[in-house]
Amino acid sequence: MTTGRWLDVSAAPRDGSPVLLWIQDDDSPPDFPVTVGFWETDEIFGVSFWRVFSAHGSSTDFDQHVRGWMPLPQVPDA
């Protein structure tokens, strides 16, 4: 997988794997424009979205707010 540059959200994993997300929402600016998130589906309503994390807990964003994504960096060997 390519690392070091942002990838299009259409290629992001939709299996619940955590990834780095670059979020931009002019109506509701995120606490952290680059954050960890994962794709989630609400089983009751059948709606899918990005679950992202900030200093105030978690929130949701949709594809139109994700400017890019990257895989999480590998953990260095101890």
N, C-alpha and C positions, 0 to 999 in steps of 0.2 A: 504494500500500500504506500502511496506517496505521502511523505511527511514534510513538514515545514511550510506548506502553503494551504490556504483554505480551499476546501472542496465544495462543490455545489450541493445544496441540501437534498436535491433529488437522489443523490447517491448515498445518503446517510443511512446507516442501519436502522431498521424498524423492528428490531427484535428485543428491545429493552437493554441493549448494550450501552453503557455510559460512554459519552463522547464529549469533546470540547465543542461548544457552540458559540458563535458570534451572533449576538442578538442586537437588533436595531428596531426600536418601536418609538416613533416620534410622538405618539399620543400618550404613551406610558413608558418613559425611558427606564431601562433596567438598572438595578443597583450595580451590577457587574456586567459590562457589555460582553465579556468573554467569561463563560461559566461552564460548569459540567451539567449535562442534562441527558435524558433518555426518552425514547418514544414510548408512549403509553396509550392504551385504549380504555376508555370508560366503558365497562361492560354493561352498565345499565342503559346508557344513552347511545352507545355505539359510536362515540366521537373519539378520534385520535388526536394527539397533541404532543408537544415537547414538554416534559416536566423538567423545570430548571430550578436551580438553587441560588439563594442569595443570603444576605445577612438577616433577612426577615423571614426566612423559611423557604418554602417552595412555591412556585407559581407555574402557570402554563403559558406557552407561546405556540403559535402556529407557523407553518412553513413560510408564510409571507414575512415573518419577523426574523427569520434565520438567514443571515447573509452568507454564512459558510459554516463548515464543520471540519474537525480534525480528529483523528483517533487520539485517545489518551496516550501520553508518552509511556514507554516501557519503564518498568521499575528496574533500577540498576541492580546488578548482582551484589549481594552483601559480602 
